[in-house]
């Protein structure tokens, strides 16, 4: 009976080893699968983060372009107003409408830029906005015939010329913020 017991014990031990081996292989496969799923999820999250950053950058770039264009358009309209004020002492209705339209477009773009601009650019946007508001009020006062002390066409022209430097600084700040310059 010794040989039969030994055979039976060997069979039980062999079966147990096979069972444990299968269980260990299954656990290993589960761990490998879990690690692979975690890796895929990590890559998915990285892709989502990168896509969000790319989308935000594209949105910021588009907002910067729109704001810069609107600020330059209102500046050009104000410069044309100076010419009309010098020539006729007031704006004709078409120039007044053009000023009002460009100003509305500028205000809308300023509101967007205020939200999306980086901290670095936000200060530049504020300086351009302050200057444009001052120039716009000055031009409107001259057009309506209600100037304040210090208002005049020469002063308005100088303000418009000084604005150009702020617009250039704004453009450079925006380009730097978007990673288009190394400065």
Z-matrix of the N, CA and C atoms (Angstrom, degrees):
N
C 1 1.419
C 2 1.520 1 111.62
N 3 1.208 2 116.10 1 -14.80
C 4 1.437 3 120.86 2 179.90
C 5 1.506 4 112.08 3 -63.47
N 6 1.332 5 116.80 4 -39.85
C 7 1.454 6 119.89 5 -178.52
C 8 1.516 7 109.78 6 -71.29
N 9 1.340 8 116.13 7 -37.74
C 10 1.460 9 119.87 8 179.81
C 11 1.526 10 109.99 9 -67.02
N 12 1.308 11 117.26 10 -39.91
C 13 1.464 12 121.22 11 179.07
C 14 1.519 13 109.55 12 -66.88
N 15 1.276 14 115.29 13 -40.61
C 16 1.449 15 119.95 14 179.88
C 17 1.533 16 110.63 15 -65.46
N 18 1.300 17 117.19 16 -40.37
C 19 1.455 18 121.70 17 177.98
C 20 1.521 19 110.18 18 -65.46
N 21 1.320 20 115.09 19 -43.63
C 22 1.469 21 120.21 20 178.98
C 23 1.529 22 110.18 21 -63.63
N 24 1.297 23 118.04 22 -42.64
C 25 1.458 24 121.58 23 179.16
C 26 1.526 25 110.18 24 -64.49
N 27 1.323 26 116.72 25 -40.25
C 28 1.457 27 120.69 26 179.04
C 29 1.520 28 110.11 27 -65.09
N 30 1.327 29 116.67 28 -39.04
C 31 1.463 30 120.72 29 179.34
C 32 1.523 31 110.51 30 -66.58
N 33 1.322 32 117.40 31 -42.59
C 34 1.470 33 122.04 32 179.04
C 35 1.522 34 109.56 33 -64.38
N 36 1.317 35 116.91 34 -45.58
C 37 1.460 36 120.80 35 -179.80
C 38 1.526 37 109.65 36 -65.20
N 39 1.300 38 117.83 37 -42.08
C 40 1.469 39 121.89 38 178.75
C 41 1.523 40 110.68 39 -63.08
N 42 1.310 41 117.19 40 -42.59
C 43 1.462 42 120.90 41 178.02
C 44 1.520 43 110.94 42 -64.68
N 45 1.339 44 115.67 43 -41.73
C 46 1.461 45 119.95 44 179.96
C 47 1.529 46 109.90 45 -65.17
N 48 1.313 47 117.52 46 -41.71
C 49 1.476 48 120.98 47 178.81
C 50 1.525 49 109.58 48 -63.46
N 51 1.333 50 116.34 49 -42.77
C 52 1.469 51 119.61 50 178.48
C 53 1.521 52 111.01 51 -62.57
N 54 1.324 53 116.76 52 -42.50
C 55 1.459 54 121.41 53 179.51
C 56 1.530 55 110.91 54 -64.96
N 57 1.311 56 117.47 55 -47.20
C 58 1.463 57 121.71 56 179.42
C 59 1.530 58 109.23 57 -63.15
N 60 1.328 59 116.64 58 -41.67
C 61 1.461 60 120.94 59 178.94
C 62 1.526 61 110.53 60 -61.35
N 63 1.304 62 117.69 61 -42.33
C 64 1.468 63 121.14 62 178.74
C 65 1.533 64 110.44 63 -65.67
N 66 1.328 65 116.44 64 -41.76
C 67 1.468 66 120.05 65 178.58
C 68 1.531 67 111.17 66 -63.94
N 69 1.318 68 116.26 67 -43.55
C 70 1.467 69 119.74 68 178.65
C 71 1.529 70 111.24 69 -64.29
N 72 1.324 71 117.02 70 -40.24
C 73 1.465 72 120.52 71 178.46
C 74 1.531 73 109.78 72 -64.46
N 75 1.331 74 116.13 73 -39.82
C 76 1.466 75 119.73 74 179.00
C 77 1.531 76 110.49 75 -65.50
N 78 1.318 77 118.26 76 -44.24
C 79 1.469 78 121.41 77 178.07
C 80 1.518 79 111.16 78 -62.32
N 81 1.320 80 116.73 79 -40.99
C 82 1.462 81 120.75 80 177.95
C 83 1.535 82 110.20 81 -62.58
N 84 1.311 83 116.43 82 -44.70
C 85 1.467 84 120.68 83 178.92
C 86 1.531 85 110.19 84 -62.05
N 87 1.329 86 117.43 85 -39.33
C 88 1.467 87 120.65 86 178.14
C 89 1.534 88 110.69 87 -64.60
N 90 1.326 89 116.76 88 -42.51
C 91 1.467 90 119.87 89 178.81
C 92 1.518 91 111.17 90 -64.59
N 93 1.325 92 117.02 91 -41.73
C 94 1.466 93 121.09 92 177.92
C 95 1.528 94 109.13 93 -62.68
N 96 1.324 95 116.91 94 -44.66
C 97 1.467 96 120.98 95 178.72
C 98 1.528 97 110.63 96 -62.89
N 99 1.324 98 118.14 97 -42.29
C 100 1.466 99 121.62 98 179.91
C 101 1.528 100 110.40 99 -64.40
N 102 1.336 101 117.23 100 -43.35
C 103 1.463 102 120.20 101 177.85
C 104 1.529 103 110.54 102 -62.82
N 105 1.315 104 116.96 103 -39.88
C 106 1.461 105 120.56 104 178.60
C 107 1.532 106 110.69 105 -64.62
N 108 1.323 107 117.03 106 -41.32
C 109 1.459 108 120.50 107 177.61
C 110 1.527 109 111.20 108 -64.82
N 111 1.332 110 116.99 109 -40.75
C 112 1.464 111 120.78 110 176.98
C 113 1.523 112 110.96 111 -63.67
N 114 1.333 113 116.64 112 -40.40
C 115 1.457 114 120.72 113 177.93
C 116 1.531 115 110.62 114 -64.32
N 117 1.317 116 116.66 115 -44.02
C 118 1.461 117 120.53 116 178.06
C 119 1.530 118 111.14 117 -63.15
N 120 1.318 119 117.45 118 -40.37
C 121 1.469 120 121.48 119 178.95
C 122 1.529 121 110.37 120 -66.63
N 123 1.328 122 116.41 121 -40.57
C 124 1.457 123 120.32 122 177.87
C 125 1.536 124 110.54 123 -62.06
N 126 1.332 125 116.37 124 -43.57
C 127 1.469 126 120.19 125 177.66
C 128 1.527 127 111.13 126 -66.05
N 129 1.314 128 116.88 127 -38.62
C 130 1.464 129 120.48 128 177.89
C 131 1.525 130 110.13 129 -62.49
N 132 1.338 131 116.61 130 -43.90
C 133 1.461 132 120.62 131 178.43
C 134 1.530 133 111.24 132 -64.76
N 135 1.336 134 116.30 133 -41.17
C 136 1.473 135 119.62 134 176.63
C 137 1.521 136 111.00 135 -62.01
N 138 1.332 137 116.82 136 -41.92
C 139 1.470 138 120.73 137 177.93
C 140 1.519 139 110.95 138 -63.49
N 141 1.337 140 117.59 139 -41.81
C 142 1.465 141 121.25 140 178.25
C 143 1.527 142 110.76 141 -64.04
N 144 1.324 143 116.28 142 -42.88
C 145 1.462 144 120.73 143 179.23
C 146 1.527 145 110.44 144 -63.74
N 147 1.329 146 116.69 145 -43.95
C 148 1.463 147 121.00 146 179.03
C 149 1.535 148 110.33 147 -64.78
N 150 1.323 149 117.03 148 -42.74
C 151 1.470 150 120.51 149 179.69
C 152 1.529 151 110.33 150 -64.20
N 153 1.334 152 117.04 151 -39.65
C 154 1.467 153 120.22 152 178.27
C 155 1.533 154 110.27 153 -64.80
N 156 1.320 155 116.08 154 -44.72
C 157 1.469 156 119.60 155 179.26
C 158 1.529 157 110.59 156 -62.96
N 159 1.322 158 117.27 157 -41.16
C 160 1.467 159 120.71 158 178.02
C 161 1.522 160 110.82 159 -63.77
N 162 1.345 161 116.36 160 -41.36
C 163 1.463 162 120.87 161 179.81
C 164 1.529 163 110.66 162 -64.91
N 165 1.329 164 116.25 163 -43.83
C 166 1.461 165 119.86 164 179.09
C 167 1.524 166 111.61 165 -64.49
N 168 1.317 167 116.49 166 -39.64
C 169 1.457 168 120.28 167 177.55
C 170 1.525 169 110.37 168 -63.42
N 171 1.331 170 116.63 169 -43.58
C 172 1.472 171 119.98 170 178.91
C 173 1.532 172 110.63 171 -64.39
N 174 1.330 173 116.34 172 -40.28
C 175 1.466 174 119.48 173 178.10
C 176 1.525 175 111.24 174 -65.32
N 177 1.340 176 116.01 175 -41.74
C 178 1.467 177 119.75 176 178.91
C 179 1.527 178 110.17 177 -64.74
N 180 1.330 179 116.38 178 -41.71
C 181 1.460 180 119.79 179 178.97
C 182 1.527 181 110.17 180 -61.83
N 183 1.316 182 117.69 181 -45.70
C 184 1.467 183 120.91 182 -179.89
C 185 1.528 184 110.80 183 -63.26
N 186 1.334 185 116.79 184 -40.62
C 187 1.471 186 120.10 185 178.80
C 188 1.523 187 110.51 186 -65.84
N 189 1.325 188 117.63 187 -39.66
C 190 1.459 189 120.93 188 178.09
C 191 1.530 190 110.52 189 -62.99
N 192 1.321 191 116.23 190 -43.09
C 193 1.466 192 119.91 191 179.77
C 194 1.530 193 109.57 192 -62.12
N 195 1.339 194 116.55 193 -46.02
C 196 1.470 195 119.77 194 -179.17
C 197 1.527 196 111.35 195 -64.03
N 198 1.334 197 117.10 196 -42.66
C 199 1.462 198 119.63 197 -179.61
C 200 1.519 199 111.02 198 -65.87
N 201 1.310 200 116.25 199 -45.55
C 202 1.463 201 120.36 200 179.99
C 203 1.528 202 110.18 201 -60.13
N 204 1.324 203 117.03 202 -44.30
C 205 1.468 204 120.82 203 179.50
C 206 1.527 205 110.93 204 -64.29
N 207 1.324 206 117.13 205 -42.88
C 208 1.468 207 120.12 206 -179.44
C 209 1.527 208 110.95 207 -65.88
N 210 1.327 209 117.42 208 -40.75
C 211 1.470 210 120.57 209 179.31
C 212 1.526 211 110.66 210 -65.05
N 213 1.306 212 116.82 211 -41.66
C 214 1.465 213 119.95 212 179.23
C 215 1.529 214 111.25 213 -68.97
N 216 1.318 215 116.57 214 -36.57
C 217 1.471 216 119.68 215 178.30
C 218 1.518 217 110.52 216 -64.94
N 219 1.323 218 117.61 217 -44.89
C 220 1.462 219 119.03 218 179.98
C 221 1.528 220 110.01 219 -67.89
N 222 1.315 221 117.55 220 -35.35
C 223 1.465 222 120.61 221 175.55
C 224 1.525 223 110.61 222 -61.85
N 225 1.339 224 116.54 223 -45.91
C 226 1.470 225 119.98 224 179.07
C 227 1.529 226 110.95 225 -63.99
N 228 1.316 227 117.02 226 -38.51
C 229 1.464 228 120.67 227 178.02
C 230 1.520 229 110.53 228 -64.96
N 231 1.326 230 116.33 229 -40.96
C 232 1.468 231 119.66 230 177.62
C 233 1.533 232 111.07 231 -65.21
N 234 1.321 233 117.26 232 -37.66
C 235 1.466 234 120.17 233 177.33
C 236 1.528 235 110.06 234 -64.04
N 237 1.329 236 117.05 235 -38.98
C 238 1.465 237 120.36 236 176.73
C 239 1.528 238 110.50 237 -66.96
N 240 1.327 239 116.96 238 -32.53
C 241 1.469 240 120.78 239 176.84
C 242 1.526 241 110.68 240 -63.06
N 243 1.316 242 116.76 241 -39.56
C 244 1.466 243 120.28 242 178.60
C 245 1.526 244 109.54 243 -60.06
N 246 1.317 245 116.72 244 -43.31
C 247 1.470 246 120.37 245 179.01
C 248 1.525 247 109.69 246 -61.00
N 249 1.339 248 117.07 247 -46.22
C 250 1.469 249 120.58 248 179.81
C 251 1.526 250 111.34 249 -64.37
N 252 1.320 251 116.61 250 -40.55
C 253 1.472 252 119.66 251 179.94
C 254 1.527 253 110.64 252 -65.93
N 255 1.311 254 117.21 253 -37.46
C 256 1.470 255 120.14 254 177.27
C 257 1.536 256 110.29 255 -65.67
N 258 1.314 257 115.71 256 -40.80
C 259 1.459 258 120.33 257 -175.88
C 260 1.529 259 112.27 258 -75.32
N 261 1.347 260 117.17 259 -47.11
C 262 1.466 261 119.85 260 -171.13
C 263 1.525 262 113.63 261 -116.58
N 264 1.317 263 117.52 262 -7.49
C 265 1.464 264 119.19 263 -179.10
C 266 1.515 265 113.63 264 80.72
N 267 1.305 266 117.34 265 -5.61
C 268 1.468 267 122.17 266 177.12
C 269 1.521 268 108.26 267 -160.12
N 270 1.325 269 116.00 268 170.81
C 271 1.466 270 120.76 269 179.47
C 272 1.516 271 109.79 270 -92.47
N 273 1.327 272 115.80 271 143.43
C 274 1.462 273 117.18 272 172.27
C 275 1.531 274 108.17 273 -79.56
N 276 1.307 275 116.79 274 167.71
C 277 1.467 276 120.10 275 -172.56
C 278 1.528 277 112.14 276 -62.70
N 279 1.326 278 117.61 277 -35.39
C 280 1.463 279 118.40 278 -179.54
C 281 1.533 280 110.96 279 -67.88
N 282 1.334 281 117.78 280 -39.28
C 283 1.474 282 120.35 281 178.25
C 284 1.524 283 109.74 282 -68.23
N 285 1.329 284 116.43 283 -40.28
C 286 1.462 285 120.68 284 178.47
C 287 1.533 286 109.99 285 -61.46
N 288 1.334 287 116.13 286 -42.65
C 289 1.472 288 120.32 287 177.88
C 290 1.533 289 110.79 288 -64.66
N 291 1.330 290 116.20 289 -41.19
C 292 1.469 291 120.01 290 178.52
C 293 1.525 292 110.58 291 -62.68
N 294 1.329 293 116.27 292 -40.48
C 295 1.467 294 120.06 293 178.40
C 296 1.520 295 110.21 294 -64.39
N 297 1.318 296 115.92 295 -44.77
C 298 1.470 297 119.90 296 -179.06
C 299 1.535 298 110.53 297 -63.86
N 300 1.324 299 116.87 298 -42.93
C 301 1.465 300 120.77 299 -179.48
C 302 1.528 301 110.97 300 -65.60
N 303 1.331 302 116.95 301 -46.23
C 304 1.466 303 119.16 302 -179.76
C 305 1.527 304 110.66 303 -66.51
N 306 1.329 305 116.83 304 -33.54
C 307 1.462 306 119.67 305 178.70
C 308 1.526 307 110.89 306 -67.40
N 309 1.349 308 116.92 307 -42.95
C 310 1.478 309 120.24 308 178.13
C 311 1.532 310 110.38 309 -60.76
N 312 1.329 311 116.26 310 -44.79
C 313 1.463 312 120.21 311 179.36
C 314 1.530 313 110.37 312 -62.18
N 315 1.317 314 115.93 313 -41.14
C 316 1.464 315 120.30 314 179.12
C 317 1.530 316 110.77 315 -62.84
N 318 1.332 317 117.04 316 -46.13
C 319 1.468 318 120.90 317 -178.32
C 320 1.534 319 110.21 318 -59.83
N 321 1.324 320 117.05 319 -41.51
C 322 1.471 321 120.38 320 178.46
C 323 1.527 322 110.70 321 -63.01
N 324 1.316 323 117.11 322 -43.23
C 325 1.462 324 120.00 323 -179.94
C 326 1.521 325 111.72 324 -70.31
N 327 1.323 326 116.49 325 -33.18
C 328 1.463 327 119.90 326 176.33
C 329 1.524 328 110.21 327 -63.40
N 330 1.328 329 116.60 328 -41.96
C 331 1.469 330 120.13 329 179.29
C 332 1.527 331 110.20 330 -60.54
N 333 1.320 332 117.38 331 -42.65
C 334 1.458 333 120.69 332 178.94
C 335 1.530 334 110.76 333 -66.49
N 336 1.318 335 116.62 334 -44.25
C 337 1.466 336 120.60 335 -179.15
C 338 1.521 337 110.89 336 -62.61
N 339 1.324 338 116.35 337 -35.42
C 340 1.460 339 120.61 338 178.49
C 341 1.524 340 111.56 339 -60.47
N 342 1.310 341 117.02 340 -32.62
C 343 1.462 342 121.44 341 -178.00
C 344 1.521 343 111.76 342 -82.80
N 345 1.319 344 117.00 343 -41.34
C 346 1.463 345 120.30 344 -168.54
C 347 1.528 346 114.26 345 -97.27
N 348 1.317 347 117.76 346 -17.33
C 349 1.466 348 120.31 347 -175.26
C 350 1.531 349 111.49 348 -67.74
N 351 1.308 350 114.89 349 145.83
C 352 1.469 351 120.22 350 174.07
C 353 1.533 352 108.37 351 -68.65
N 354 1.306 353 116.18 352 166.32
C 355 1.467 354 120.27 353 179.64
C 356 1.525 355 111.14 354 -58.45
N 357 1.328 356 115.98 355 -40.35
C 358 1.468 357 121.15 356 -179.81
C 359 1.531 358 110.64 357 -60.47
N 360 1.311 359 116.79 358 -45.37
C 361 1.462 360 121.72 359 -176.76
C 362 1.527 361 111.12 360 -79.64
N 363 1.308 362 116.92 361 -28.68
C 364 1.471 363 120.63 362 -177.72
C 365 1.529 364 111.58 363 -56.62
N 366 1.313 365 117.46 364 -41.80
C 367 1.466 366 121.00 365 177.98
C 368 1.521 367 112.08 366 -64.01
N 369 1.336 368 116.53 367 -39.04
C 370 1.466 369 120.59 368 178.18
C 371 1.524 370 110.87 369 -67.07
N 372 1.325 371 116.10 370 -39.83
C 373 1.471 372 120.97 371 176.84
C 374 1.527 373 109.55 372 -60.43
N 375 1.323 374 116.35 373 -43.00
C 376 1.464 375 120.54 374 179.71
C 377 1.518 376 112.49 375 -63.01
N 378 1.336 377 117.25 376 -39.66
C 379 1.467 378 120.15 377 179.64
C 380 1.528 379 111.12 378 -67.53
N 381 1.322 380 116.67 379 -40.80
C 382 1.470 381 119.67 380 177.19
C 383 1.525 382 109.39 381 -65.49
N 384 1.316 383 116.71 382 -43.51
C 385 1.469 384 120.15 383 -179.27
C 386 1.531 385 111.38 384 -61.96
N 387 1.314 386 117.01 385 -44.53
C 388 1.467 387 120.10 386 178.98
C 389 1.513 388 111.81 387 -59.53
N 390 1.321 389 115.92 388 -44.28
C 391 1.463 390 120.09 389 179.74
C 392 1.531 391 111.05 390 -65.93
N 393 1.325 392 116.63 391 -43.51
C 394 1.466 393 119.37 392 -179.73
C 395 1.532 394 111.73 393 -64.93
N 396 1.316 395 116.74 394 -39.97
C 397 1.471 396 119.15 395 178.00
C 398 1.530 397 110.65 396 -61.16
N 399 1.324 398 116.07 397 -44.29
C 400 1.463 399 120.83 398 179.94
C 401 1.529 400 110.79 399 -62.20
N 402 1.326 401 116.81 400 -44.85
C 403 1.463 402 121.36 401 -179.47
C 404 1.527 403 110.27 402 -66.24
N 405 1.308 404 116.69 403 -42.83
C 406 1.471 405 120.82 404 -179.61
C 407 1.522 406 110.62 405 -61.23
N 408 1.318 407 117.19 406 -47.31
C 409 1.477 408 120.49 407 178.85
C 410 1.534 409 110.57 408 -60.90
N 411 1.320 410 115.83 409 -41.34
C 412 1.470 411 121.65 410 179.83
C 413 1.538 412 109.64 411 -60.20
N 414 1.333 413 116.44 412 -48.13
C 415 1.472 414 120.38 413 -179.32
C 416 1.523 415 111.17 414 -63.19
N 417 1.317 416 116.93 415 -41.49
C 418 1.473 417 120.49 416 179.84
C 419 1.528 418 110.29 417 -64.67
N 420 1.325 419 117.18 418 -41.16
C 421 1.473 420 119.77 419 178.59
C 422 1.520 421 110.98 420 -62.75
N 423 1.331 422 117.14 421 -41.98
C 424 1.468 423 119.61 422 178.86
C 425 1.530 424 110.84 423 -66.00
N 426 1.325 425 116.71 424 -37.79
C 427 1.463 426 120.37 425 179.79
C 428 1.528 427 111.74 426 -67.17
N 429 1.318 428 116.77 427 -39.46
C 430 1.470 429 120.10 428 -177.45
C 431 1.525 430 112.16 429 -82.02
N 432 1.331 431 117.42 430 -7.61
C 433 1.460 432 120.08 431 179.55
C 434 1.516 433 112.93 432 79.32
N 435 1.335 434 116.62 433 21.60
C 436 1.469 435 121.18 434 179.92
C 437 1.531 436 110.72 435 -121.99
N 438 1.337 437 117.35 436 56.64
C 439 1.470 438 119.36 437 -177.80
C 440 1.524 439 111.91 438 -70.11
N 441 1.315 440 113.73 439 153.17
C 442 1.465 441 121.15 440 174.58
C 443 1.524 442 107.69 441 -97.38
N 444 1.331 443 117.24 442 166.53
C 445 1.471 444 118.94 443 176.97
C 446 1.534 445 110.21 444 -56.68
N 447 1.306 446 115.39 445 133.95
C 448 1.466 447 120.56 446 -179.31
C 449 1.517 448 113.10 447 92.90
N 450 1.331 449 117.39 448 -14.05
C 451 1.458 450 120.05 449 177.02
C 452 1.525 451 109.26 450 -73.48
N 453 1.288 452 115.79 451 139.56
C 454 1.455 453 121.45 452 176.98
C 455 1.515 454 109.03 453 -177.46
N 456 1.288 455 116.10 454 165.42
C 457 1.458 456 119.99 455 -177.45
C 458 1.525 457 112.21 456 -68.01
N 459 1.333 458 116.87 457 -37.45
C 460 1.460 459 118.89 458 178.20
C 461 1.525 460 110.91 459 -64.62
N 462 1.322 461 116.42 460 -43.13
C 463 1.472 462 120.34 461 178.56
C 464 1.526 463 110.54 462 -63.42
N 465 1.332 464 116.45 463 -41.77
C 466 1.465 465 120.29 464 178.78
C 467 1.524 466 110.65 465 -63.16
N 468 1.315 467 116.79 466 -43.79
C 469 1.461 468 120.62 467 177.30
C 470 1.518 469 112.49 468 -60.01
N 471 1.326 470 116.56 469 -41.51
C 472 1.471 471 120.90 470 178.34
C 473 1.521 472 110.65 471 -64.52
N 474 1.334 473 117.06 472 -41.73
C 475 1.468 474 120.49 473 178.97
C 476 1.529 475 110.90 474 -61.12
N 477 1.325 476 116.20 475 -40.65
C 478 1.464 477 120.11 476 179.19
C 479 1.521 478 110.50 477 -66.09
N 480 1.326 479 117.32 478 -40.30
C 481 1.465 480 120.33 479 177.60
C 482 1.529 481 111.09 480 -64.46
N 483 1.323 482 117.10 481 -41.75
C 484 1.471 483 120.81 482 179.17
C 485 1.523 484 111.48 483 -66.26
N 486 1.323 485 116.31 484 -30.44
C 487 1.457 486 120.51 485 178.67
C 488 1.517 487 111.07 486 -60.99
N 489 1.332 488 116.12 487 -33.15
C 490 1.463 489 119.87 488 -177.92
C 491 1.528 490 111.57 489 -55.72
N 492 1.327 491 117.26 490 -41.28
C 493 1.469 492 120.92 491 179.51
C 494 1.531 493 110.75 492 -62.11
N 495 1.323 494 116.85 493 -39.20
C 496 1.471 495 120.43 494 178.32
C 497 1.523 496 111.09 495 -67.60
N 498 1.325 497 116.31 496 -37.33
C 499 1.467 498 119.40 497 177.98
C 500 1.530 499 111.16 498 -66.40
N 501 1.322 500 116.53 499 -39.11
C 502 1.470 501 120.19 500 177.22
C 503 1.531 502 109.72 501 -64.97
N 504 1.328 503 117.33 502 -44.37
C 505 1.472 504 120.66 503 177.98
C 506 1.523 505 110.44 504 -62.28
N 507 1.312 506 117.11 505 -39.46
C 508 1.468 507 121.06 506 178.03
C 509 1.523 508 109.99 507 -62.70
N 510 1.312 509 117.20 508 -48.06
C 511 1.463 510 120.57 509 -179.93
C 512 1.527 511 110.67 510 -58.82
N 513 1.321 512 116.92 511 -45.00
C 514 1.465 513 120.08 512 179.56
C 515 1.525 514 111.54 513 -64.33
N 516 1.324 515 116.66 514 -40.99
C 517 1.463 516 120.28 515 177.17
C 518 1.516 517 112.15 516 -62.56
N 519 1.316 518 116.66 517 -40.16
C 520 1.465 519 120.68 518 178.22
C 521 1.529 520 110.41 519 -66.07
N 522 1.313 521 116.77 520 -44.19
C 523 1.470 522 120.15 521 179.17
C 524 1.529 523 110.85 522 -62.20
N 525 1.309 524 116.43 523 -40.42
C 526 1.466 525 120.04 524 178.05
C 527 1.530 526 110.19 525 -64.60
N 528 1.331 527 116.40 526 -44.96
C 529 1.464 528 121.09 527 -179.90
C 530 1.529 529 111.45 528 -60.48
N 531 1.315 530 117.15 529 -34.65
C 532 1.462 531 121.19 530 -179.79
C 533 1.529 532 112.42 531 -83.93
N 534 1.335 533 116.54 532 -1.01
C 535 1.457 534 119.77 533 177.60
C 536 1.518 535 113.49 534 80.71
N 537 1.322 536 117.14 535 21.70
C 538 1.461 537 120.60 536 -177.34
C 539 1.519 538 113.10 537 -94.19
N 540 1.337 539 116.58 538 -8.05
C 541 1.461 540 120.69 539 176.93
C 542 1.522 541 107.48 540 -133.07
N 543 1.311 542 115.86 541 160.41
C 544 1.455 543 120.00 542 -178.94
C 545 1.520 544 112.24 543 -98.30
N 546 1.330 545 117.65 544 -6.79
C 547 1.461 546 120.55 545 -176.20
C 548 1.514 547 110.35 546 -75.16
